Amino acid sequence: VLSAWEKGIGSCIIGACNRDEIRKILDIEEKDHICCLVALGYPAHECSCYDTEDGDIHYTMDENGNFRVPKRTLRDIT
């Protein structure tokens, strides 16, 4: 992720994914653990993160077409 960013390529680490479907599509053996996905691409907009108090983790887009990315608070995670 850091190497990609250094070259101007953005990323998104995705933990909430359908691992069974990914395993099936990519023919990944059961013995191999899927931790997360990393989406890569050239950013077309800006992103900003904010703490969510209600647990809603759905991304929204502001009036300028930039993503607002909710993150669970450390208190909620721990």
N, C-alpha and C positions, 0 to 999 in steps of 0.2 A: 504494500500500500504506500509506504513512504518512498520507495524507488519510483513507483508510477507517478506520484505527485511531483517528484523532482523533475519529471519529464513532461509535466503539464497534463497528466492523465488523472482524472478524478476516480474515486472509488466509493463503494458503499459495502460495508461488511453486514451481511444479512444472517441473522441467527434464527429468525422466525421463518422457516422454510419447510417444505414437505420433503423430508429426507428420504422417505420410501419412494416417492415419485422420482426424485433425482437419481437415486440408486438404480431404479428401473431404466430410466432414459439413458443414463451414461454407462449402464452395465457395470456397476460397482459392486464388488463382492461384499457379502455380509461381514466378513472379517475386517473390512476396512471401515473405519469410523468417519462419518461426515460431521465435522464440527460446525461449519458455517459456509456461506458462499461469499465470494467477493465479486461484485459487479464492477467492471472497469469501463471508462469512457471519457470523452472530452466534455467538460462541463459547459452547459449552455445557459446556466443560471447560477445564482448564489444560493447557499443554504445557511440557515441559522438554527441553532438548537435552543431549546428551552425546557425547563422542568415542567412535568405535567403532574398536577396534584390529583386528578381524577382517574389516573391509570390509562387514559386514552392514548394510544400510540399511533394514531392515524396521521399521516403527513397531510399538511394543508399547503396551499399556495397563496401567497399574498397578492396584492393588487399589481405588483410589478412582475409577476410570474416567477418569483423565487420561492423555493421550498422552505417551509417551517417544519422542523423535525422535533417532535416531542420526545423527551427522554424521561424515564422513570427517575425519581429522586433517589439519592443514596439511602435515605431513610426507608423508602418503600422496598428497596432491594434487600436491605439488611434486616 
